[in-house]
Amino acid sequence: MSKLLDIPEARSFILHWGEMGTEWGVNRSVAQVHALLYLSDRPLHAEEICEALGLARSNVSNGLKELQSYAIVRRVHVEADRRDHFVAETDLWDMLMKIAAERKRREMDPTIQLMGELAESLEGRNDVPAHVRERIGRMHEFIGTLTGWYADVRDLPKPTLVRLMKLGRGIARFLPGKSSD
C-alpha cells in the first residue's frame, strides 16, 4: 500500500477525488476510499484503508457500505485471511452506469412520483395560481423525459454508448436551434 501512496500523482488523485466527491454530493472520505480502491492493484481490508487515508474506522466502514450500495465497490475474500477485503469497479462505463442507476433510484424516482402526484392534485384547481400549476406540470414532464431518455440509453451496448458520447458536439451542430459558440 505504501508504494501506491508514495506516488505523488496517486495522492493527488485521491485528494482531488475527495474534493470532487463533495461537489457531487458525496462525503469526502467516501470519495477518497473509492479513489484508493480504484487505484489499488489488489483488494484492501478496512484497516489498510484507515491507515492509508488516516480515517477513523467508522468513516471507512460507512464509506464502504455506501460504495457497496452503489455497486461500485464489492467485498471479496482473500485466501487465508478472515478479514473482508474490498475492490472497486475499474470499468469506467460500468461504474458510470451503476452510479447513474443508483442516483436515479434515490433521487429521480421519488421526485417524478411526487411531481406526478402534485400535478394531478393541482388539475382543475382555481385557487392556485396558473403559473404554479404550469411550472409543476412542466417539471413533471421534464423529469419524465429525462428518465425516459435514461431508460433508452442504459441498455445500449457499451461500444454504442462510447460512440454516442464521442459524437457529442458533432451531432449538436446539425440540430435546429443550436447557437454558434
N, C-alpha and C positions, 0 to 999 in steps of 0.2 A: 504494500500500500504506500509506503513512504516513497517508492520510486515514482509513482504517479504524482504525488503531491510535491515532489522535487522539481517537477516541470512547471516553470512559471506560467506558461500558457494554460496548462491544466488548472492551476489555481485560479487564474484569471477567469477562465471559462466557468468554473464552479461559482465564484463570487458573482460574476455577471448574471448567470442563470438565476441565482437567488434574487438579484435585483430585478430582473425581468419578471420573475415569478410574482413579485409584489405588484407590478404593473398589470399583470393578468389576473389579479385577484387570488393568487396562491401564496401561502405563507412562505417567507424567505427560506426557512430551514427545510421545508418540504421540497422546494425547488432545488436547494443545494444537495439534499440527499439524492434527488433524482439525477442531478448532474454528475455526482460522484459515481453512482451506479452505472450511468450511461457511459462514462469514460473507462470504467474498470474492465479489465480483461478477464476477470474471474468473479464468481459470486462472493459477496461480502456478508459477514454477520453483523448484527446490530452494534456490538462492541467496537468493531473495526470502524464502523461509520461514525460512532460517537467520538472515538479517538481522532479520526482523521479530520472531522469538521469542528471538533470542540463543542459539541452539542450535548445537552442532557439526554439521558436515556429515554425519558418520557417524550421529548421532542422527536427523537428518532423513531420511537415506536409509533407515535401518532402519525408522523410523516409517512412511514412505511404503509400503515393502514390506508391512508389517504391515496397514496400512489397505487396501491393494490386495487382500491375501489375504481380507479380509472383504467385498470388493467394495463398499465404501462410499466409496472414492476410486479414481479412474481416471486414467490417463495420457492426455493429449491433446497434439496438436501445434498449435503456433501458426505461422501462415504467416510465412515469412522469419525464423524463429528456430529454430536447430538444437537447442536445449535441450528436454528433456521438460518439460511443464507438467502440472499436476495440478488436478483439480476434485473436489469432494465431492458425494456424493448429497445432494440437498436435499429430496427427498420423504421425510418423516419415517416414513411407514408402510413404504416400500420399505427405508429404512435399518434400521428395527426388524426387519423380516423377514429381511434379509440378515445382520444380526448374530445373530439367533436361529438361523438355519440354520447359520452357521459355528460358533457355540458348541455347538450340538447335535452337529455333526460332530466337533468337537475334544474335547468333554467328556462328553456323554451317550452317544454311540455306544460308545466304548471302555468306559465304566462299565457299561452294560447288558450288553455282551458278557461282561465279567469276572464280573458278578453272576450271570449265567446259568450260566457255567462253574463258579463256586463252588457255586451252589445244586445243580447236577447232581452235582458231586463229593461233596457232603455227604449226598445222598439215601441213606437206609438206614444211615448211619454211626452206630454206637452209642458210638464212642469220642470223640465231640464232644458237648458239652452241647446239649440240645434247644433252649435259648434262642438259641444261636449259629446253628443251622440255621434256626430260625424267623425270626430277625431278618434274616439274609442273604436268605432267601426273600421276606420282606416287602419288603425294599429292592429286590430284582429286580422284583417285581410293581409296586411304586410307580413305579419309573423307567420300566418298560414302559407303565404307564398314562399317565404324563406325556408320554412320546414319542409314544404313540398320540394323545393329545389334540393335541399339536403337529402331527402329520401331518394330523389332521382340520381344523385351523384354518388351516394355512399356505396352502392353496389357495383359501380363501374370497375372493371379490371384495372389494376394498378398502372399498367402501361398506358391505358386510355386516360387515366387521371393525370399522369405525368405529361402526356401530350397536351391535354386540355389546359393545364397550368402554364405550360411553356408557350402556348399560343397567345395567352394573355392579351397584351395590348394590340397585337396584330389584328385580332378579331374586332376589338372595340373601334378601330378606325373605320370599319365598314358599316357600323351601326348608325342609324339615323339619330340625330340629336347630339352626337359626340362633338364636343367643342375641341378646337385645337389648343395644344399647350403653349 
